Amino acid sequence: MNAINLLHAAIRRNLFWLERLLIASGLTALLGQLLTTQRVYPTYWDTVVLAGVFLSLLLWPTIGYFVLILAALYPLGNISIYLAVLFLAIALIGQHWFIPNLGLVTLILSAPFLNGIYLAWLVPLLGGLWWGPRGGLFAGLIAAAWGKIVFGLLGLPPDWLKLAGLYPDLGPTLLRFRGLDSWEVLTAIAAPLTPNSTDALYHALQITIWAFTGWCIGHFSLKNWVQYQRPRTTLGLLTAGVVLLSVLQILLFVWLGFSDLPPVIRTGLLPTASASLLAGILAELTLYFFEHPWSMPARVSARTSSVAAISLEPAAPSHSFDSASSGKPHADTPPQKDEEKLIMIELD
């Protein structure tokens, strides 16, 4: 048990580095997806680039952020210079928000890939629970739109209720931008979300539902009664978030008149909702476990228990002070004379 205690204490003291390790690993993996799609670096140089990005993100996150941007610009520019310019503009304009929240950025960018293991809903859930209402709002908003764009460029219906279990392939997605000018790049991004007015409204409202759910969880996560009774209340928030996300998307689906609701619920909503809830509960319990001290209760021996029982018995009154001050046994000294002698001693 001492080894477990030492391991827990070591992880608890180094949670800061553990967070950096997860961020560096996640962003490097996303860059690896891009480099695998577009092999523009010479042989073995892609490994060196990935290692450099990982180490810079781990040791100096601000520097690592810009190293990551530079490493991604080359393969993106090889596909479309306008796509690379759009990526650079977003990265530079949002740097003051992205750099302090690299963990949330990693979670958001991972949404399409988490969808392959039915965990896409983790993004608004954990975004609100761990980054507050603003983080939950942006997590739901950007992740929902980002995933729709990625899957839409693949020719799939960009509906989160119909995408459960699908893993995106960046190769065909990025090749859609080859040879396009600046306006055509923007049109290609928006086209999957606006095939007609009804679908455009559906996609806009589904993105809003994700953002609203993340904001609600973040709003209630800051309440004192939630923090004081953590993790019971935070697990309740995750459950409420999954229910809210499910109900609102079903109501939207029914309201717009789509007819294939039963198979969508069976093959899309239920697996994603259950897997995301279980993963969210596990992530919250793990974080809570390592954020707080933990030790095994000490064993109480029978001898210790008997000593404690004896010590709890009321002790007999002691008269040693009175006997010592009078010089005689206490039985020969009346109570009044004892008081008089004490008064005389104080006067002397």
C-alpha positions as CSV (number, residue, x, y, z in Angstrom):
1,M,0.0,0.0,0.0
2,N,2.9,2.3,0.6
3,A,3.9,2.0,-3.1
4,I,0.3,3.0,-4.1
5,N,0.4,6.0,-1.7
6,L,3.8,7.1,-3.1
7,L,2.5,6.8,-6.7
8,H,-0.6,8.7,-6.0
9,A,1.4,11.5,-4.2
10,A,3.9,11.6,-7.1
11,I,1.1,12.0,-9.7
12,R,-0.7,14.5,-7.6
13,R,2.4,16.7,-7.3
14,N,3.0,16.5,-11.1
15,L,-0.5,17.0,-12.4
16,F,0.8,20.1,-14.2
17,W,3.2,18.0,-16.2
18,L,0.7,15.3,-16.8
19,E,-1.6,17.8,-18.4
20,R,1.2,19.1,-20.6
21,L,2.0,15.5,-21.6
22,L,-1.6,14.8,-22.7
23,I,-1.8,18.1,-24.6
24,A,1.6,17.5,-26.4
25,S,0.6,13.9,-27.2
26,G,-2.8,14.9,-28.6
27,L,-1.7,17.8,-30.7
28,T,1.3,15.8,-32.0
29,A,-1.1,13.0,-33.0
30,L,-3.3,15.4,-34.9
31,L,-0.2,16.7,-36.7
32,G,0.8,13.1,-37.5
33,Q,-2.6,12.6,-39.1
34,L,-1.9,15.5,-41.4
35,L,1.6,14.5,-42.2
36,T,0.5,10.9,-43.0
37,T,-2.1,12.4,-45.4
38,Q,0.5,14.6,-47.1
39,R,4.0,13.2,-47.1
40,V,5.8,16.4,-48.0
41,Y,8.8,16.1,-45.7
42,P,11.8,14.0,-46.7
43,T,12.2,10.5,-45.3
44,Y,12.8,10.5,-41.6
45,W,12.3,14.2,-41.4
46,D,8.6,13.8,-40.5
47,T,9.7,11.9,-37.4
48,V,12.1,14.7,-36.5
49,V,9.4,17.3,-37.0
50,L,6.9,15.4,-34.8
51,A,9.5,14.9,-32.1
52,G,10.4,18.6,-32.1
53,V,6.7,19.6,-31.9
54,F,6.1,17.2,-29.0
55,L,9.1,18.4,-27.0
56,S,8.4,22.1,-27.6
57,L,4.8,21.7,-26.5
58,L,5.8,19.7,-23.5
59,L,8.6,22.1,-22.3
60,W,7.5,25.5,-23.7
61,P,3.8,25.4,-24.7
62,T,3.8,29.0,-26.2
63,I,6.8,28.2,-28.4
64,G,5.4,24.8,-29.2
65,Y,2.2,26.4,-30.4
66,F,4.0,28.4,-33.1
67,V,6.2,25.4,-34.0
68,L,3.1,23.4,-34.5
69,I,1.6,26.0,-36.8
70,L,4.8,26.2,-38.9
71,A,5.0,22.4,-39.1
72,A,1.4,22.3,-40.4
73,L,1.7,25.1,-42.9
74,Y,3.9,23.2,-45.3
75,P,1.6,20.2,-46.0
76,L,-1.5,22.5,-46.0
77,G,0.2,24.9,-48.5
78,N,1.1,22.0,-50.7
79,I,-2.6,21.3,-51.0
80,S,-3.9,24.8,-51.3
81,I,-2.2,28.1,-50.5
82,Y,-5.6,29.6,-49.6
83,L,-6.3,26.8,-47.1
84,A,-2.9,27.5,-45.5
85,V,-3.6,31.2,-45.3
86,L,-7.0,30.6,-43.7
87,F,-5.4,28.2,-41.1
88,L,-2.7,30.7,-40.4
89,A,-5.2,33.6,-40.0
90,I,-7.3,31.6,-37.5
91,A,-4.2,30.5,-35.5
92,L,-2.8,34.0,-35.2
93,I,-6.0,35.8,-34.5
94,G,-7.1,33.3,-31.8
95,Q,-3.6,32.8,-30.3
96,H,-4.4,34.9,-27.1
97,W,-7.2,32.5,-26.3
98,F,-5.8,29.3,-27.8
99,I,-2.4,29.3,-26.0
100,P,-3.8,29.5,-22.4
101,N,-6.4,26.9,-23.2
102,L,-4.4,24.3,-25.2
103,G,-6.1,21.5,-23.3
104,L,-9.5,22.6,-24.5
105,V,-8.2,23.3,-28.0
106,T,-6.9,19.7,-28.1
107,L,-10.2,18.3,-27.0
108,I,-12.1,20.4,-29.6
109,L,-9.9,19.4,-32.5
110,S,-10.2,15.7,-31.4
111,A,-14.0,15.7,-31.7
112,P,-14.2,14.0,-35.2
113,F,-11.7,11.4,-34.2
114,L,-13.4,10.7,-30.8
115,N,-16.5,10.2,-32.8
116,G,-14.9,7.0,-34.1
117,I,-15.2,5.5,-30.6
118,Y,-18.6,7.1,-29.8
119,L,-17.0,9.8,-27.6
120,A,-17.8,13.0,-29.5
121,W,-20.2,14.2,-26.8
122,L,-17.3,14.4,-24.4
123,V,-16.2,17.7,-25.9
124,P,-19.2,19.9,-24.7
125,L,-19.5,17.8,-21.5
126,L,-15.9,18.1,-20.2
127,G,-15.5,21.5,-21.8
128,G,-18.2,22.9,-19.6
129,L,-17.3,20.9,-16.5
130,W,-13.6,21.7,-16.5
131,W,-13.4,25.1,-18.3
132,G,-16.5,26.8,-17.2
133,P,-19.5,28.3,-19.1
134,R,-17.4,30.1,-21.7
135,G,-15.2,27.1,-22.3
136,G,-18.3,24.9,-22.6
137,L,-19.9,27.3,-25.0
138,F,-16.9,27.5,-27.3
139,A,-16.2,23.7,-27.0
140,G,-19.7,22.8,-28.1
141,L,-19.9,25.5,-30.8
142,I,-16.5,24.9,-32.5
143,A,-16.5,21.1,-32.1
144,A,-19.9,20.6,-33.5
145,A,-19.1,22.9,-36.5
146,W,-15.6,21.4,-37.0
147,G,-16.9,17.8,-37.1
148,K,-19.7,18.7,-39.5
149,I,-17.3,20.3,-41.9
150,V,-14.8,17.4,-41.8
151,F,-17.5,14.7,-42.4
152,G,-19.3,16.8,-44.8
153,L,-16.2,17.2,-47.0
154,L,-16.1,13.4,-47.1
155,G,-19.5,13.3,-48.7
156,L,-21.3,12.0,-45.5
157,P,-24.4,13.6,-44.0
158,P,-23.0,16.0,-41.4
159,D,-25.5,15.0,-38.7
160,W,-24.1,14.0,-35.4
161,L,-27.0,11.6,-34.8
162,K,-26.0,9.7,-38.0
163,L,-22.2,9.8,-37.7
164,A,-21.8,7.7,-34.6
165,G,-18.8,5.3,-34.9
166,L,-17.4,6.9,-38.1
167,Y,-13.7,7.8,-38.2
168,P,-12.7,10.6,-40.6
169,D,-10.1,10.1,-43.3
170,L,-8.2,13.4,-43.7
171,G,-6.8,12.4,-47.1
172,P,-10.0,12.8,-49.2
173,T,-11.1,15.7,-47.0
174,L,-8.0,17.8,-47.7
175,L,-7.8,16.9,-51.4
176,R,-11.1,18.5,-51.9
177,F,-9.3,21.9,-51.7
178,R,-6.7,21.2,-54.3
179,G,-6.7,23.8,-57.1
180,L,-9.4,25.9,-55.5
181,D,-9.2,29.7,-55.2
182,S,-10.0,31.7,-52.0
183,W,-13.7,32.0,-52.6
184,E,-14.0,28.4,-53.6
185,V,-12.3,27.2,-50.4
186,L,-14.8,29.0,-48.3
187,T,-17.7,27.7,-50.5
188,A,-16.4,24.1,-50.1
189,I,-16.3,24.5,-46.3
190,A,-19.9,25.8,-46.1
191,A,-21.4,23.7,-48.8
192,P,-22.0,20.5,-46.7
193,L,-23.9,22.6,-44.1
194,T,-26.2,24.5,-46.6
195,P,-27.6,22.1,-49.2
196,N,-31.1,23.5,-48.6
197,S,-32.8,25.8,-46.2
198,T,-34.2,23.1,-44.0
199,D,-30.8,21.3,-43.6
200,A,-29.1,24.6,-43.0
201,L,-31.5,25.3,-40.2
202,Y,-31.0,21.8,-38.8
203,H,-27.2,22.1,-38.7
204,A,-27.3,25.6,-37.2
205,L,-29.6,24.5,-34.4
206,Q,-27.7,21.3,-33.7
207,I,-24.5,23.4,-33.3
208,T,-26.5,25.7,-31.0
209,I,-27.7,22.7,-28.9
210,W,-24.1,21.6,-28.4
211,A,-23.0,25.1,-27.4
212,F,-26.0,25.5,-25.1
213,T,-25.3,22.2,-23.4
214,G,-21.7,23.0,-22.8
215,W,-22.6,26.4,-21.4
216,C,-25.3,25.0,-19.0
217,I,-22.8,22.5,-17.6
218,G,-20.2,25.1,-17.2
219,H,-22.6,27.5,-15.5
220,F,-23.8,25.1,-12.9
221,S,-20.3,23.7,-12.3
222,L,-19.2,27.0,-10.8
223,K,-22.0,26.9,-8.1
224,N,-20.8,26.5,-4.5
225,W,-23.2,23.6,-3.8
226,V,-21.7,21.7,-6.8
227,Q,-18.1,22.2,-5.7
228,Y,-18.7,21.4,-2.1
229,Q,-20.3,18.1,-2.9
230,R,-18.0,17.0,-5.7
231,P,-17.8,14.5,-7.3
232,R,-21.5,13.4,-6.7
233,T,-22.8,16.7,-8.1
234,T,-20.4,16.8,-11.0
235,L,-21.4,13.3,-12.0
236,G,-25.0,14.4,-11.8
237,L,-24.1,17.3,-14.1
238,L,-22.6,15.0,-16.7
239,T,-25.7,12.8,-16.6
240,A,-28.0,15.9,-17.0
241,G,-25.8,17.1,-19.9
242,V,-26.2,13.8,-21.7
243,V,-30.0,13.8,-21.2
244,L,-30.2,17.5,-22.3
245,L,-28.1,16.8,-25.4
246,S,-30.2,13.8,-26.3
247,V,-33.6,15.3,-25.7
248,L,-32.9,18.5,-27.5
249,Q,-31.5,16.8,-30.6
250,I,-34.5,14.4,-30.7
251,L,-36.9,17.2,-30.5
252,L,-35.1,19.1,-33.3
253,F,-35.1,15.9,-35.4
254,V,-38.9,15.4,-34.9
255,W,-39.8,19.1,-35.3
256,L,-38.1,19.4,-38.8
257,G,-40.0,16.3,-39.9
258,F,-37.3,13.7,-40.4
259,S,-38.8,10.3,-40.5
260,D,-35.9,7.8,-39.6
261,L,-35.8,8.6,-35.9
262,P,-36.0,5.0,-34.5
263,P,-32.9,3.7,-36.3
264,V,-31.1,6.9,-35.6
265,I,-31.7,6.5,-31.8
266,R,-30.8,2.9,-31.8
267,T,-27.6,3.1,-33.9
268,G,-26.5,6.6,-33.2
269,L,-27.8,8.3,-30.1
270,L,-27.8,5.5,-27.6
271,P,-24.3,4.2,-28.2
272,T,-22.8,7.8,-28.2
273,A,-24.8,8.9,-25.2
274,S,-23.9,5.9,-23.0
275,A,-20.2,5.7,-24.1
276,S,-19.7,9.5,-23.6
277,L,-21.4,9.4,-20.2
278,L,-19.3,6.5,-18.9
279,A,-16.1,8.0,-20.2
280,G,-17.0,11.4,-18.7
281,I,-17.7,9.9,-15.3
282,L,-14.4,8.0,-15.5
283,A,-12.5,11.1,-16.4
284,E,-14.0,13.2,-13.6
285,L,-13.5,10.5,-11.0
286,T,-9.9,10.1,-12.1
287,L,-9.2,13.9,-11.9
288,Y,-10.9,14.1,-8.5
289,F,-8.9,11.1,-7.2
290,F,-5.5,12.7,-8.2
291,E,-6.5,16.2,-7.1
292,H,-7.1,15.2,-3.4
293,P,-4.9,13.5,-0.8
294,W,-5.5,9.8,-0.4
295,S,-4.2,7.3,2.1
296,M,-5.2,3.9,3.3
297,P,-6.9,3.8,6.8
298,A,-4.5,2.7,9.5
299,R,-5.2,-0.7,11.3
300,V,-6.2,-0.4,14.9
301,S,-4.8,-3.3,17.1
302,A,-6.6,-4.9,20.0
303,R,-4.0,-3.5,22.4
304,T,-4.6,0.0,21.2
305,S,-8.3,-0.4,21.5
306,S,-8.1,-1.6,25.1
307,V,-5.8,1.3,26.0
308,A,-8.2,3.7,24.4
309,A,-11.1,2.1,26.3
310,I,-9.2,2.5,29.6
311,S,-8.3,6.1,28.9
312,L,-11.9,6.9,28.3
313,E,-12.9,5.9,31.8
314,P,-13.3,8.8,34.3
315,A,-10.2,9.1,36.5
316,A,-10.5,9.3,40.3
317,P,-9.9,12.8,41.7
318,S,-6.4,13.4,42.8
319,H,-5.4,15.2,46.0
320,S,-1.7,15.1,45.6
321,F,-1.5,18.9,45.5
322,D,-3.5,19.3,48.7
323,S,-1.5,16.7,50.6
324,A,1.8,18.1,49.5
325,S,0.9,21.6,50.4
326,S,-0.2,20.7,54.0
327,G,2.5,18.2,54.7
328,K,-0.1,15.8,56.2
329,P,-2.4,13.2,54.9
330,H,-5.5,14.6,53.3
331,A,-7.8,12.7,55.7
332,D,-6.5,14.7,58.7
333,T,-7.1,18.1,57.1
334,P,-10.6,19.4,57.0
335,P,-11.7,21.1,53.8
336,Q,-12.0,24.6,55.5
337,K,-8.5,24.4,56.9
338,D,-7.2,23.5,53.4
339,E,-8.8,26.6,52.0
340,E,-7.4,28.8,54.8
341,K,-3.9,27.4,54.2
342,L,-4.1,28.1,50.5
343,I,-5.2,31.7,51.2
344,M,-2.3,32.2,53.6
345,I,0.2,30.8,51.1
346,E,-1.1,33.3,48.5
347,L,-0.8,36.2,50.9
348,D,2.8,35.2,51.8
